Amino acid sequence: MLSTQRSDDDDQYMLVACLDNVRNVSTILKAIHFKDTATVFASPMGLKITVEDAKCVQANAFIQEAIFHHYVIKEEQLAFKINLTVLLECLTIFGSSSMPSGNTSLKMCYAGYGCPLILMLEEEGVLTDCNIKTLEPDDVLDFDFCSSNVINKIIMKSECLKEVFSELDVTSDILQILMSPDHPYLQFSTFGNAGSTHSSFPKDSEMVESFQCSQTQTNRYKISLLKPSVKALALSTRISIRTDDRGFLSLQYMIQTEDGQICFVEYYCSPDEEVDHNEES
Amino acid sequence: MKFRGKIVDTNCIHHFSNVVNTISKLVKTCIMRITEDKVFFILSERVNDGGAQIWCELPQSHFFDEFAMEGVSAESNEIYLEVAPDLLVRSLRTAHSAKWVKVKLTKKNFPCLTIEVDLPSGSVHQRLVIHDIPVSVVARKHWPDFTEPEMPRFDVSIAMPQMRLLKNVVDKMKNLSNYVSLSANNSGEMKVSVETDMASISTHFQNLFNPSWNKDNTQTQAPMSQDRDPQEFATSRVDIRRFAQFLNSQQVNPDRVICNVVHHRMLHFFLLHDDVSLQYFLPVVSR
């Protein structure tokens, strides 16, 4: 609707993206909303939104071009920083709960460096215009996490991890993740005031879909850095847990949108300290 | 000074508690003014406190089956009480299934509004719930502080859009800014907008109804010529929390809420539901 109405003006924009159900985008963004600001990278492939904290954790949300019913970009890459909290308030301005009455459609425009991000939302004939300032993009961290260096990789249904992550003992500073080709295969441990907890998953569990572990690795990660990933976990159906030879952690979440499309959110986290991760058992 | 009233009809009990509920969501304390034929709930805030005003009128005969009052004197036959509407709401909470509700002015150690609720019981015994709500009687010299606010000479009068969307929008905007600008014109358009360092957001509603008013500011059906350019917006910027509070207070589900905009001066909301009328005056907040 919106795209045909105003297509004449679209020439001035470097990026124009439209979609019928704004919640397809807003839910994905909520999964990485643990800091106020985010960096948006737009390319012909779609949007990548990056949020970082403490130079130790990075979350990326990928909203591929196919999620939008109309997506036009005039450059190979556009980047800007934006206040994610404000962006999310705008995207959900008509309410975030799913109402049977109708969807909110969105048109998003960006005219290039220094220009605001313009959102036009429509629900039941009511229009909302938002004009959000964009900021100079920061350099984002490069975790240099390549699949050739991956030591251990487990793909599992998110279901069973939801409990582990939502009930993390926050009095523990760290979350220890053990991945091993031998028993106990996959173990999450915390060491808090009231004692330690260990949750183990056997590799032949129904929940585990793929188990490729070559070495026993025990790595510790700051719980405060991993805690926000619970938002992504809650929305996801599958998760891939990977660690590389330096003990860096990659969590990839597969999220299904309301329209049945698949989106990915990933978290990278650097280890808190090294615990003999090359030890053979 | 005497006052006692009895409500018997279930619908009237519901309606009365809904009105009180609405008031309680807007203010902590208000004035309950009792006259021979009407009960009023009045708020008249000082300018320092925001300057909002509420004027709510209930014809007593539509609610009360028995109503007897005797004011301070024969020539000023009225009673002004300062009351916390929240306490009234709580004492009426059990009343939804009541056989009858009595409201009376009593003197315990201090003046009280006594609410008696007769609950249905299976047996012959009566189940009676009694609440004493402390009130303070307003002295006559202060009465002039609570006179009906003058209906402003507004620039635009417009019916509010459907509440659900507007409520959501304003609740979201509340997270971003302390103030909201409401604009409306005589072509059925209304705009609510906020502006912050980071963003400017405005929501547009269209095809709204512009009621016609005659010279005495009473609503009429007859169209009246407007000198004003129908496209021109009148705008007032108000405290967003008060506005959100007003939108969320709607317990009475009125058929229509009219918003009158006095350009750069105030917003005046006018609710008419059956026989209850509620006016809410929200003055502008200067930049």
Boltz contact constraints between the chains, C-beta under 6 A:
constraints:
  - contact:
      token1: [A, 83]
      token2: [B, 198]
      max_distance: 6.0
  - contact:
      token1: [A, 86]
      token2: [B, 198]
      max_distance: 6.0
  - contact:
      token1: [A, 86]
      token2: [B, 199]
      max_distance: 6.0
  - contact:
      token1: [A, 89]
      token2: [B, 172]
      max_distance: 6.0
  - contact:
      token1: [A, 89]
      token2: [B, 175]
      max_distance: 6.0
  - contact:
      token1: [A, 89]
      token2: [B, 176]
      max_distance: 6.0
  - contact:
      token1: [A, 93]
      token2: [B, 169]
      max_distance: 6.0
  - contact:
      token1: [A, 93]
      token2: [B, 172]
      max_distance: 6.0
  - contact:
      token1: [A, 94]
      token2: [B, 165]
      max_distance: 6.0
  - contact:
      token1: [A, 94]
      token2: [B, 168]
      max_distance: 6.0
  - contact:
      token1: [A, 95]
      token2: [B, 168]
      max_distance: 6.0
  - contact:
      token1: [A, 126]
      token2: [B, 165]
      max_distance: 6.0
  - contact:
      token1: [A, 126]
      token2: [B, 205]
      max_distance: 6.0
  - contact:
      token1: [A, 127]
      token2: [B, 204]
      max_distance: 6.0
  - contact:
      token1: [A, 128]
      token2: [B, 203]
      max_distance: 6.0
  - contact:
      token1: [A, 129]
      token2: [B, 202]
      max_distance: 6.0
  - contact:
      token1: [A, 130]
      token2: [B, 201]
      max_distance: 6.0
  - contact:
      token1: [A, 131]
      token2: [B, 200]
      max_distance: 6.0
  - contact:
      token1: [A, 132]
      token2: [B, 199]
      max_distance: 6.0
  - contact:
      token1: [A, 133]
      token2: [B, 198]
      max_distance: 6.0
